Amino acid sequence: MVSAKEDRLTVDELLTRFETDDREAVRSFLLLDAEAAQTLHEAVPHIESIFGAKVAVALEAVCGQNCVSPDNPETGEAPELYALIQDDSRDFDASFSRLARFRTQWWQSVFPRVRGRLGFDVEMV
């Protein structure tokens, strides 16, 4: 069993590796969904091997108006977290080819664990 302290350490490590415009929303999501946090942690070496070790990845927590909160996890709409892999290459075909490789080589096998709660995409910047 993972302790709350270990969960916070993993989440803080993720927030150090990934970028976000809404740190508290992403942190809350990751603390509420340990499986998604673990899957995101596992994704790091796969993302880096395909997109490069220095690739930026932005995390975005998305939820409607009635979103689940840490104070009230039993009601409301479950949030989703998107990991947007930043690509500044201007080569759309190569970028989406890398995303397809990421999905085929790793994401498809772990997707069922976090279906509808965590997603990966490429964002051209």
N, CA, C and O atoms as a MOPAC input file, in Angstrom:
PM7 MOZYME 1SCF
protein

 N      0.84000 1    -1.18200 1     0.00000 1
 C      0.00000 1     0.00000 1     0.00000 1
 C      0.88400 1     1.24400 1     0.00000 1
 O      1.85600 1     1.32300 1     0.75200 1
 N      0.54400 1     2.21000 1    -0.84400 1
 C      1.30600 1     3.44900 1    -0.94700 1
 C      0.74500 1     4.45200 1     0.04500 1
 O     -0.46800 1     4.64600 1     0.13000 1
 N      1.63100 1     5.08500 1     0.79000 1
 C      1.18500 1     6.05600 1     1.78800 1
 C      0.85200 1     7.38400 1     1.12900 1
 O      1.26500 1     7.65000 1     0.00000 1
 N      0.10200 1     8.21600 1     1.84300 1
 C     -0.24600 1     9.54300 1     1.33600 1
 C      1.01800 1    10.36200 1     1.09900 1
 O      1.08400 1    11.14500 1     0.15100 1
 N      2.01900 1    10.18600 1     1.95600 1
 C      3.28000 1    10.91100 1     1.79100 1
 C      3.97100 1    10.48400 1     0.49800 1
 O      4.49200 1    11.32900 1    -0.23000 1
 N      3.98200 1     9.17600 1     0.20400 1
 C      4.58900 1     8.68400 1    -1.03700 1
 C      3.82100 1     9.19000 1    -2.25100 1
 O      4.43000 1     9.52800 1    -3.26600 1
 N      2.48400 1     9.24700 1    -2.16300 1
 C      1.67400 1     9.80700 1    -3.24800 1
 C      2.07800 1    11.24500 1    -3.52500 1
 O      2.24500 1    11.64000 1    -4.67900 1
 N      2.23700 1    12.02900 1    -2.45700 1
 C      2.60400 1    13.43900 1    -2.62200 1
 C      3.98400 1    13.57100 1    -3.25300 1
 O      4.20400 1    14.45000 1    -4.08600 1
 N      4.92500 1    12.69500 1    -2.85900 1
 C      6.26100 1    12.73800 1    -3.44800 1
 C      6.20300 1    12.44900 1    -4.93800 1
 O      6.82100 1    13.15800 1    -5.73200 1
 N      5.47400 1    11.42400 1    -5.32200 1
 C      5.33400 1    11.08600 1    -6.74000 1
 C      4.69500 1    12.23300 1    -7.50600 1
 O      5.15600 1    12.58400 1    -8.59200 1
 N      3.64500 1    12.81800 1    -6.95500 1
 C      2.96200 1    13.93900 1    -7.60500 1
 C      3.90900 1    15.12300 1    -7.73400 1
 O      3.97000 1    15.74900 1    -8.79200 1
 N      4.64000 1    15.43700 1    -6.68300 1
 C      5.57900 1    16.55900 1    -6.74800 1
 C      6.68600 1    16.30400 1    -7.76800 1
 O      7.12600 1    17.23300 1    -8.44600 1
 N      7.13700 1    15.05800 1    -7.88400 1
 C      8.12500 1    14.70800 1    -8.90900 1
 C      7.54800 1    14.94400 1   -10.30300 1
 O      8.22300 1    15.48800 1   -11.17700 1
 N      6.31100 1    14.53700 1   -10.50500 1
 C      5.66300 1    14.73500 1   -11.80400 1
 C      5.52700 1    16.21700 1   -12.11900 1
 O      5.76000 1    16.63500 1   -13.25400 1
 N      5.15400 1    17.00800 1   -11.13000 1
 C      4.98400 1    18.44300 1   -11.35400 1
 C      6.31600 1    19.13900 1   -11.60600 1
 O      6.34400 1    20.24300 1   -12.14900 1
 N      7.41100 1    18.50800 1   -11.21800 1
 C      8.73300 1    19.03900 1   -11.53200 1
 C      9.09500 1    18.72000 1   -12.98000 1
 O      9.70700 1    19.54400 1   -13.66000 1
 N      8.72300 1    17.53500 1   -13.45500 1
 C      9.06000 1    17.10700 1   -14.82000 1
 C      8.16100 1    17.73700 1   -15.87300 1
 O      8.62600 1    18.08000 1   -16.96000 1
 N      6.88000 1    17.89200 1   -15.56200 1
 C      5.91000 1    18.39800 1   -16.52800 1
 C      5.55500 1    19.85400 1   -16.24800 1
 O      5.67900 1    20.33200 1   -15.12000 1
 N      5.11100 1    20.54700 1   -17.29100 1
 C      4.66800 1    21.93100 1   -17.16400 1
 C      3.15800 1    21.95500 1   -16.97800 1
 O      2.46000 1    21.02500 1   -17.38100 1
 N      2.66200 1    23.01800 1   -16.36900 1
 C      1.21800 1    23.21200 1   -16.26700 1
 C      0.91400 1    24.67100 1   -15.97300 1
 O      1.68900 1    25.35500 1   -15.30500 1
 N     -0.21200 1    25.13900 1   -16.47400 1
 C     -0.67700 1    26.49100 1   -16.16400 1
 C     -1.52100 1    26.50800 1   -14.89800 1
 O     -1.77600 1    27.57200 1   -14.33400 1
 N     -1.95300 1    25.33900 1   -14.45200 1
 C     -2.81400 1    25.25200 1   -13.27000 1
 C     -2.30000 1    24.14800 1   -12.35400 1
 O     -2.85900 1    23.05300 1   -12.29500 1
 N     -1.23900 1    24.45900 1   -11.65200 1
 C     -0.55500 1    23.48100 1   -10.80200 1
 C     -1.49200 1    22.84100 1    -9.78200 1
 O     -1.43600 1    21.62900 1    -9.57300 1
 N     -2.34800 1    23.62900 1    -9.14700 1
 C     -3.22300 1    23.08800 1    -8.10400 1
 C     -4.26600 1    22.12600 1    -8.67200 1
 O     -4.55200 1    21.09600 1    -8.06100 1
 N     -4.83500 1    22.45000 1    -9.83300 1
 C     -5.82500 1    21.55400 1   -10.44400 1
 C     -5.17600 1    20.23100 1   -10.83900 1
 O     -5.74500 1    19.16300 1   -10.61500 1
 N     -3.99100 1    20.30500 1   -11.42400 1
 C     -3.28400 1    19.08800 1   -11.83100 1
 C     -2.86700 1    18.29100 1   -10.59700 1
 O     -3.01300 1    17.06900 1   -10.56900 1
 N     -2.35800 1    18.96600 1    -9.59500 1
 C     -1.94700 1    18.29000 1    -8.35700 1
 C     -3.14300 1    17.59500 1    -7.70100 1
 O     -3.03400 1    16.45100 1    -7.26200 1
 N     -4.27400 1    18.28500 1    -7.63800 1
 C     -5.48500 1    17.68600 1    -7.05800 1
 C     -5.89900 1    16.44400 1    -7.83100 1
 O     -6.23700 1    15.41800 1    -7.24000 1
 N     -5.87200 1    16.54300 1    -9.16500 1
 C     -6.22800 1    15.39600 1   -10.00100 1
 C     -5.32400 1    14.20900 1    -9.68300 1
 O     -5.80600 1    13.09900 1    -9.45900 1
 N     -4.02100 1    14.44500 1    -9.66400 1
 C     -3.06500 1    13.35900 1    -9.45200 1
 C     -3.18400 1    12.75000 1    -8.05700 1
 O     -2.98200 1    11.54900 1    -7.88400 1
 N     -3.51000 1    13.57000 1    -7.06900 1
 C     -3.70500 1    13.03700 1    -5.71800 1
 C     -4.98800 1    12.22200 1    -5.61200 1
 O     -5.05800 1    11.26600 1    -4.83900 1
 N     -6.00800 1    12.59800 1    -6.39000 1
 C     -7.26900 1    11.85000 1    -6.38300 1
 C     -7.17600 1    10.54800 1    -7.17300 1
 O     -7.89500 1     9.59200 1    -6.88100 1
 N     -6.29700 1    10.50700 1    -8.16700 1
 C     -6.22200 1     9.35000 1    -9.06100 1
 C     -4.79500 1     8.79900 1    -9.08100 1
 O     -4.01100 1     9.11400 1    -9.97700 1
 N     -4.47200 1     7.98400 1    -8.09600 1
 C     -3.12300 1     7.42900 1    -7.96600 1
 C     -2.73900 1     6.57800 1    -9.17500 1
 O     -1.57100 1     6.54800 1    -9.56400 1
 N     -3.70900 1     5.88700 1    -9.77000 1
 C     -3.41900 1     5.04600 1   -10.94500 1
 C     -2.98700 1     5.91200 1   -12.12700 1
 O     -2.04900 1     5.55800 1   -12.84100 1
 N     -3.65200 1     7.03000 1   -12.33600 1
 C     -3.26400 1     7.94300 1   -13.41200 1
 C     -1.89400 1     8.55200 1   -13.12500 1
 O     -1.07900 1     8.70000 1   -14.03500 1
 N     -1.63700 1     8.90500 1   -11.86800 1
 C     -0.33200 1     9.46100 1   -11.49900 1
 C      0.77200 1     8.44300 1   -11.77600 1
 O      1.81700 1     8.79400 1   -12.32400 1
 N      0.54900 1     7.19900 1   -11.40400 1
 C      1.53800 1     6.14800 1   -11.64000 1
 C      1.74900 1     5.92600 1   -13.13400 1
 O      2.88300 1     5.76000 1   -13.58400 1
 N      0.67300 1     5.92200 1   -13.89600 1
 C      0.77400 1     5.73200 1   -15.34500 1
 C      1.53600 1     6.88600 1   -15.98800 1
 O      2.35700 1     6.66700 1   -16.87800 1
 N      1.27100 1     8.10200 1   -15.54700 1
 C      1.99200 1     9.26400 1   -16.06300 1
 C      3.48000 1     9.15600 1   -15.72800 1
 O      4.33100 1     9.47500 1   -16.55800 1
 N      3.78200 1     8.71400 1   -14.53700 1
 C      5.17600 1     8.50700 1   -14.12600 1
 C      5.84200 1     7.46300 1   -15.03300 1
 O      6.98100 1     7.65100 1   -15.46200 1
 N      5.14200 1     6.37800 1   -15.32000 1
 C      5.66400 1     5.32500 1   -16.20000 1
 C      5.84500 1     5.81800 1   -17.63200 1
 O      6.67600 1     5.28700 1   -18.36800 1
 N      5.08000 1     6.82200 1   -18.03300 1
 C      5.13100 1     7.32700 1   -19.40900 1
 C      6.41000 1     8.09500 1   -19.71300 1
 O      6.83000 1     8.16800 1   -20.86800 1
 N      7.03100 1     8.66600 1   -18.68900 1
 C      8.17900 1     9.55400 1   -18.89900 1
 C      9.26600 1     8.93300 1   -19.77700 1
 O      9.63400 1     9.54900 1   -20.77800 1
 N      9.79900 1     7.75400 1   -19.46500 1
 C     10.86400 1     7.22300 1   -20.32400 1
 C     10.39200 1     6.91900 1   -21.74900 1
 O     11.18000 1     7.00800 1   -22.69000 1
 N      9.13500 1     6.56600 1   -21.91500 1
 C      8.60600 1     6.27900 1   -23.25100 1
 C      8.47800 1     7.56900 1   -24.06500 1
 O      8.81300 1     7.59800 1   -25.25000 1
 N      7.99800 1     8.61700 1   -23.43300 1
 C      7.90500 1     9.91900 1   -24.10400 1
 C      9.30100 1    10.39000 1   -24.49700 1
 O      9.52500 1    10.81600 1   -25.63000 1
 N     10.23400 1    10.31200 1   -23.55500 1
 C     11.58700 1    10.80100 1   -23.81500 1
 C     12.30700 1     9.98800 1   -24.87900 1
 O     13.08200 1    10.54900 1   -25.65300 1
 N     12.07300 1     8.68300 1   -24.94000 1
 C     12.75900 1     7.86700 1   -25.94400 1
 C     12.24700 1     8.15400 1   -27.35000 1
 O     12.99100 1     8.01000 1   -28.32000 1
 N     11.00000 1     8.55400 1   -27.46900 1
 C     10.41600 1     8.80000 1   -28.78700 1
 C     10.50000 1    10.26900 1   -29.19200 1
 O     10.76500 1    10.57100 1   -30.35500 1
 N     10.27900 1    11.18300 1   -28.25300 1
 C     10.22400 1    12.61200 1   -28.57200 1
 C     11.49300 1    13.36500 1   -28.17700 1
 O     11.66000 1    14.52800 1   -28.54400 1
 N     12.38800 1    12.71500 1   -27.43500 1
 C     13.62300 1    13.36000 1   -26.99500 1
 C     13.59500 1    13.66200 1   -25.50600 1
 O     12.54400 1    13.95500 1   -24.93700 1
 N     14.77000 1    13.58700 1   -24.88400 1
 C     14.87200 1    13.73900 1   -23.43100 1
 C     14.46900 1    15.12200 1   -22.94700 1
 O     14.05700 1    15.27800 1   -21.79700 1
 N     14.57900 1    16.11700 1   -23.79600 1
 C     14.28500 1    17.48600 1   -23.36200 1
 C     12.90900 1    17.97100 1   -23.79500 1
 O     12.60300 1    19.15700 1   -23.66400 1
 N     12.08700 1    17.08200 1   -24.30200 1
 C     10.77000 1    17.49700 1   -24.78200 1
 C      9.94000 1    18.04800 1   -23.62200 1
 O      9.93900 1    17.49400 1   -22.52300 1
 N      9.24500 1    19.13300 1   -23.88700 1
 C      8.33800 1    19.70800 1   -22.89000 1
 C      6.98300 1    19.02300 1   -23.02000 1
 O      6.51800 1    18.73900 1   -24.12400 1
 N      6.36600 1    18.76500 1   -21.88400 1
 C      5.03100 1    18.17400 1   -21.85600 1
 C      4.19400 1    19.00400 1   -20.89600 1
 O      4.56300 1    19.19400 1   -19.73700 1
 N      3.06500 1    19.49500 1   -21.38900 1
 C      2.17500 1    20.31500 1   -20.56400 1
 C      1.00300 1    19.47000 1   -20.08900 1
 O      0.38000 1    18.75700 1   -20.87600 1
 N      0.71000 1    19.55500 1   -18.80400 1
 C     -0.43200 1    18.84100 1   -18.23300 1
 C     -1.60200 1    19.80300 1   -18.09800 1
 O     -1.45500 1    20.93500 1   -17.63800 1
 N     -2.75900 1    19.32400 1   -18.50900 1
 C     -3.96600 1    20.14200 1   -18.42700 1
 C     -5.09800 1    19.30900 1   -17.83800 1
 O     -5.50000 1    18.29600 1   -18.41100 1
 N     -5.60400 1    19.74400 1   -16.69400 1
 C     -6.75400 1    19.08600 1   -16.06700 1
 C     -8.01400 1    19.72200 1   -16.63200 1
 O     -8.16300 1    20.94400 1   -16.62800 1
 N     -8.92000 1    18.88100 1   -17.11800 1
 C    -10.13900 1    19.36200 1   -17.75200 1
 C    -11.33500 1    18.77900 1   -17.01800 1
 O    -11.38600 1    17.58200 1   -16.73500 1
 N    -12.29400 1    19.64200 1   -16.71700 1
 C    -13.48900 1    19.18600 1   -16.02300 1
 C    -14.59800 1    20.20700 1   -16.23000 1
 O    -14.34400 1    21.39000 1   -16.45800 1
 N    -15.80800 1    19.73500 1   -16.14800 1
 C    -16.96100 1    20.62200 1   -16.26100 1
 C    -17.18200 1    21.41100 1   -14.98500 1
 O    -16.32300 1    21.43700 1   -14.10500 1
 N    -18.33300 1    22.05400 1   -14.88700 1
 C    -18.64500 1    22.89900 1   -13.73500 1
 C    -18.81300 1    22.10800 1   -12.44700 1
 O    -18.50000 1    22.62200 1   -11.37300 1
 N    -19.29200 1    20.88900 1   -12.52100 1
 C    -19.54800 1    20.07800 1   -11.32600 1
 C    -18.42500 1    19.08500 1   -11.09400 1
 O    -18.66000 1    17.88200 1   -10.98600 1
 N    -17.22400 1    19.58400 1   -11.01900 1
 C    -16.05000 1    18.73100 1   -10.93400 1
 C    -15.84900 1    18.16600 1    -9.53300 1
 O    -16.13000 1    18.82200 1    -8.53100 1
 N    -15.35600 1    16.93500 1    -9.49200 1
 C    -14.97200 1    16.30500 1    -8.23500 1
 C    -13.84000 1    17.12900 1    -7.62600 1
 O    -12.96900 1    17.62200 1    -8.34200 1
 N    -13.85600 1    17.27300 1    -6.31800 1
 C    -12.78300 1    17.99000 1    -5.63700 1
 C    -12.22700 1    17.11600 1    -4.51800 1
 O    -12.88300 1    16.16700 1    -4.09000 1
 N    -11.01600 1    17.43100 1    -4.03800 1
 C    -10.46700 1    16.65400 1    -2.92500 1
 C    -11.35700 1    16.72400 1    -1.68400 1
 O    -11.38700 1    15.78600 1    -0.88800 1
 N    -12.08200 1    17.83500 1    -1.51800 1
 C    -12.97100 1    17.98500 1    -0.36700 1
 C    -14.23800 1    17.15500 1    -0.50600 1
 O    -14.85500 1    16.77900 1     0.49100 1
 N    -14.62100 1    16.87300 1    -1.73700 1
 C    -15.87200 1    16.15900 1    -1.97800 1
 C    -15.69200 1    15.18000 1    -3.14000 1
 O    -16.23900 1    15.40600 1    -4.22000 1
 N    -14.92800 1    14.09000 1    -2.93700 1
 C    -14.61400 1    13.18000 1    -4.04300 1
 C    -15.77100 1    12.29500 1    -4.48800 1
 O    -15.67400 1    11.64700 1    -5.53100 1
 N    -16.85300 1    12.24900 1    -3.73500 1
 C    -17.95200 1    11.33400 1    -4.04600 1
 C    -18.95600 1    11.88600 1    -5.04800 1
 O    -19.69400 1    11.11800 1    -5.66500 1
 N    -18.99800 1    13.18600 1    -5.22000 1
 C    -19.99500 1    13.77500 1    -6.11100 1
 C    -19.31000 1    14.52000 1    -7.23900 1
 O    -18.12200 1    14.83700 1    -7.17100 1
 N    -20.06000 1    14.78400 1    -8.24800 1
 C    -19.54300 1    15.58800 1    -9.34500 1
 C    -18.98500 1    14.76500 1   -10.48500 1
 O    -18.98900 1    13.53400 1   -10.46800 1
 N    -18.52000 1    15.47500 1   -11.44600 1
 C    -17.99000 1    14.92100 1   -12.68600 1
 C    -16.49500 1    14.63800 1   -12.50800 1
 O    -15.76400 1    15.46500 1   -11.96300 1
 N    -16.06000 1    13.50000 1   -12.95900 1
 C    -14.64200 1    13.14700 1   -12.83600 1
 C    -13.81300 1    13.97100 1   -13.81800 1
 O    -14.19200 1    14.11500 1   -14.98000 1
 N    -12.70200 1    14.50200 1   -13.36500 1
 C    -11.83300 1    15.26200 1   -14.26200 1
 C    -11.04000 1    14.32900 1   -15.17400 1
 O    -10.95300 1    13.12400 1   -14.93900 1
 N    -10.47300 1    14.91300 1   -16.20500 1
 C     -9.57200 1    14.20500 1   -17.10900 1
 C     -8.26800 1    14.98100 1   -17.13700 1
 O     -8.26400 1    16.19900 1   -16.96400 1
 N     -7.17300 1    14.29000 1   -17.35100 1
 C     -5.87500 1    14.93400 1   -17.44900 1
 C     -5.30000 1    14.64300 1   -18.82500 1
 O     -5.25800 1    13.49600 1   -19.26900 1
 N     -4.86200 1    15.69600 1   -19.48700 1
 C     -4.22200 1    15.54600 1   -20.78800 1
 C     -2.75400 1    15.91500 1   -20.67200 1
 O     -2.40200 1    16.94500 1   -20.09700 1
 N     -1.90700 1    15.06500 1   -21.22200 1
 C     -0.48000 1    15.33500 1   -21.32400 1
 C     -0.23300 1    15.73500 1   -22.77300 1
 O     -0.30100 1    14.90600 1   -23.68100 1
 N      0.05300 1    17.00400 1   -22.97300 1
 C      0.23900 1    17.54600 1   -24.31500 1
 C      1.73400 1    17.65700 1   -24.59800 1
 O      2.42700 1    18.50900 1   -24.04100 1
 N      2.21200 1    16.78500 1   -25.46900 1
 C      3.62700 1    16.73000 1   -25.81500 1
 C      3.89500 1    17.87200 1   -26.79000 1
 O      3.33900 1    17.90900 1   -27.88800 1
 N      4.75200 1    18.80200 1   -26.37600 1
 C      5.01100 1    20.01700 1   -27.14500 1
 C      5.98100 1    19.72500 1   -28.29000 1
 O      7.04900 1    19.15100 1   -28.07600 1
 N      5.60800 1    20.11900 1   -29.49000 1
 C      6.46400 1    19.89300 1   -30.65200 1
 C      6.61500 1    21.19800 1   -31.41100 1
 O      5.63200 1    21.78200 1   -31.86600 1
 N      7.85000 1    21.64800 1   -31.54300 1
 C      8.10600 1    22.89600 1   -32.26400 1
 C      8.79800 1    22.65200 1   -33.60500 1
 O      9.38000 1    23.56800 1   -34.18700 1
 N      8.73300 1    21.42400 1   -34.08600 1
 C      9.45600 1    21.05500 1   -35.30800 1
 C      8.81300 1    21.58900 1   -36.58200 1
 O      9.47700 1    21.68300 1   -37.61400 1
 N      7.54500 1    21.93500 1   -36.52500 1
 C      6.77700 1    22.37900 1   -37.70400 1
 C      6.59300 1    21.25800 1   -38.73000 1
 O      6.14400 1    21.49800 1   -39.85100 1
 N      6.94000 1    20.04800 1   -38.33700 1
 C      6.77600 1    18.89600 1   -39.22100 1
 C      5.63700 1    18.03700 1   -38.67300 1
 O      5.85000 1    17.12300 1   -37.87600 1
 N      4.42100 1    18.35800 1   -39.12400 1
 C      3.22600 1    17.69100 1   -38.61200 1
 C      3.27500 1    16.18000 1   -38.82300 1
 O      2.94100 1    15.41200 1   -37.92000 1
 N      3.68600 1    15.75900 1   -40.00200 1
 C      3.70900 1    14.32500 1   -40.29700 1
 C      4.65100 1    13.57500 1   -39.36100 1
 O      4.29200 1    12.52400 1   -38.82900 1
 N      5.84600 1    14.10500 1   -39.16100 1
 C      6.81400 1    13.44700 1   -38.27700 1
 C      6.31400 1    13.44500 1   -36.83500 1
 O      6.47700 1    12.46100 1   -36.11400 1
 N      5.71100 1    14.54300 1   -36.42800 1
 C      5.20100 1    14.65000 1   -35.06200 1
 C      4.10800 1    13.62100 1   -34.79400 1
 O      4.13700 1    12.92800 1   -33.77700 1
 N      3.16200 1    13.52600 1   -35.69300 1
 C      2.06800 1    12.57700 1   -35.49500 1
 C      2.51700 1    11.13300 1   -35.71400 1
 O      1.91000 1    10.20600 1   -35.17700 1
 N      3.56700 1    10.94400 1   -36.49300 1
 C      4.15500 1     9.61300 1   -36.62700 1
 C      4.78600 1     9.18100 1   -35.29800 1
 O      4.65700 1     8.02600 1   -34.89000 1
 N      5.46800 1    10.11700 1   -34.62900 1
 C      6.03800 1     9.80900 1   -33.31000 1
 C      4.93100 1     9.50200 1   -32.30300 1
 O      5.06700 1     8.59000 1   -31.48800 1
 N      3.83500 1    10.26400 1   -32.35600 1
 C      2.71600 1    10.00500 1   -31.44900 1
 C      2.13300 1     8.61600 1   -31.71100 1
 O      1.80700 1     7.89200 1   -30.77000 1
 N      2.00300 1     8.24600 1   -32.97200 1
 C      1.48700 1     6.91400 1   -33.30900 1
 C      2.41900 1     5.82900 1   -32.77200 1
 O      1.95900 1     4.80000 1   -32.27800 1
 N      3.72100 1     6.06000 1   -32.86900 1
 C      4.69000 1     5.09400 1   -32.34200 1
 C      4.57500 1     4.98600 1   -30.81900 1
 O      4.62600 1     3.88500 1   -30.26900 1
 N      4.42000 1     6.12200 1   -30.14000 1
 C      4.23400 1     6.12800 1   -28.67900 1
 C      2.99300 1     5.32300 1   -28.30900 1
 O      3.01900 1     4.52000 1   -27.37600 1
 N      1.92200 1     5.54200 1   -29.03600 1
 C      0.67300 1     4.82100 1   -28.75000 1
 C      0.83000 1     3.32400 1   -28.99500 1
 O      0.37900 1     2.51400 1   -28.18600 1
 N      1.45500 1     2.95800 1   -30.08400 1
 C      1.61500 1     1.54400 1   -30.43200 1
 C      2.58600 1     0.83300 1   -29.49400 1
 O      2.31400 1    -0.27900 1   -29.04000 1
 N      3.71100 1     1.47000 1   -29.20800 1
 C      4.75500 1     0.81300 1   -28.41500 1
 C      4.44100 1     0.74600 1   -26.92700 1
 O      4.93800 1    -0.14300 1   -26.23500 1
 N      3.61800 1     1.67500 1   -26.41700 1
 C      3.39600 1     1.66500 1   -24.96900 1
 C      1.95300 1     1.98400 1   -24.56600 1
 O      1.34100 1     1.22100 1   -23.81700 1
 N      1.42200 1     3.06400 1   -25.03600 1
 C      0.14100 1     3.57400 1   -24.53100 1
 C     -1.00900 1     2.58400 1   -24.68700 1
 O     -1.81800 1     2.45100 1   -23.76900 1
 N     -1.10900 1     1.89700 1   -25.80000 1
 C     -2.21300 1     0.95200 1   -26.00800 1
 C     -2.26400 1    -0.12600 1   -24.93500 1
 O     -3.34500 1    -0.58700 1   -24.56900 1
 N     -1.11600 1    -0.52700 1   -24.43300 1
 C     -1.09900 1    -1.60500 1   -23.43600 1
 C     -1.50600 1    -1.13800 1   -22.04300 1
 O     -1.95100 1    -1.95100 1   -21.23300 1
 N     -1.36500 1     0.14400 1   -21.74900 1
 C     -1.71400 1     0.63600 1   -20.40600 1
 C     -3.00300 1     1.45100 1   -20.39000 1
 O     -3.54300 1     1.73000 1   -19.32000 1
 N     -3.49300 1     1.83000 1   -21.54600 1
 C     -4.70000 1     2.64900 1   -21.64900 1
 C     -5.88400 1     2.10900 1   -20.85000 1
 O     -6.57400 1     2.89900 1   -20.20600 1
 N     -6.15200 1     0.80700 1   -20.85800 1
 C     -7.31400 1     0.31100 1   -20.10800 1
 C     -7.29400 1     0.64900 1   -18.61700 1
 O     -8.35300 1     0.75700 1   -17.99900 1
 N     -6.12100 1     0.81600 1   -18.03500 1
 C     -6.03500 1     1.16000 1   -16.60600 1
 C     -6.59600 1     2.54300 1   -16.29900 1
 O     -7.10400 1     2.77600 1   -15.20200 1
 N     -6.50700 1     3.45600 1   -17.25200 1
 C     -6.87400 1     4.85400 1   -16.99000 1
 C     -7.84400 1     5.40700 1   -18.03500 1
 O     -7.93300 1     6.61900 1   -18.22900 1
 N     -8.54700 1     4.53400 1   -18.68500 1
 C     -9.47600 1     4.91200 1   -19.75900 1
 C    -10.35300 1     6.10400 1   -19.35200 1
 O    -11.03300 1     6.07000 1   -18.32600 1
 N    -10.32200 1     7.14600 1   -20.17000 1
 C    -11.16900 1     8.30200 1   -19.94100 1
 C    -10.68800 1     9.24700 1   -18.85700 1
 O    -11.32300 1    10.26800 1   -18.59300 1
 N     -9.55900 1     8.91200 1   -18.22200 1
 C     -9.06000 1     9.78800 1   -17.15900 1
 C     -7.71700 1    10.41900 1   -17.51000 1
 O     -7.34800 1    11.44500 1   -16.93800 1
 N     -6.98500 1     9.82000 1   -18.43800 1
 C     -5.67000 1    10.31000 1   -18.82700 1
 C     -5.52600 1    10.13300 1   -20.32300 1
 O     -5.87500 1     9.09000 1   -20.87500 1
 N     -5.01000 1    11.15700 1   -20.97100 1
 C     -4.80200 1    11.08000 1   -22.40700 1
 C     -3.50900 1    11.77100 1   -22.81200 1
 O     -3.00300 1    12.63800 1   -22.09900 1
 N     -2.98500 1    11.38000 1   -23.95900 1
 C     -1.76000 1    11.96700 1   -24.49700 1
 C     -2.04800 1    12.47200 1   -25.89700 1
 O     -2.78300 1    11.84700 1   -26.66200 1
 N     -1.45900 1    13.60800 1   -26.22100 1
 C     -1.59100 1    14.15000 1   -27.56700 1
 C     -0.37000 1    15.01700 1   -27.84200 1
 O      0.41500 1    15.31700 1   -26.94300 1
 N     -0.22800 1    15.40900 1   -29.09500 1
 C      0.84300 1    16.31300 1   -29.49100 1
 C      0.23200 1    17.69000 1   -29.68900 1
 O     -0.86100 1    17.83000 1   -30.23800 1
 N      0.95000 1    18.69200 1   -29.23700 1
 C      0.53300 1    20.07900 1   -29.44700 1
 C      1.65200 1    20.78100 1   -30.19900 1
 O      2.78000 1    20.86700 1   -29.71300 1
 N      1.34100 1    21.27400 1   -31.37000 1
 C      2.32700 1    21.99800 1   -32.16200 1
 C      2.45800 1    23.40300 1   -31.56900 1
 O      1.47000 1    24.12100 1   -31.41500 1
 N      3.69200 1    23.77600 1   -31.24000 1
 C      3.92900 1    25.08600 1   -30.61600 1
 C      4.85900 1    25.93500 1   -31.45000 1
 O      5.16600 1    27.06600 1   -31.07400 1

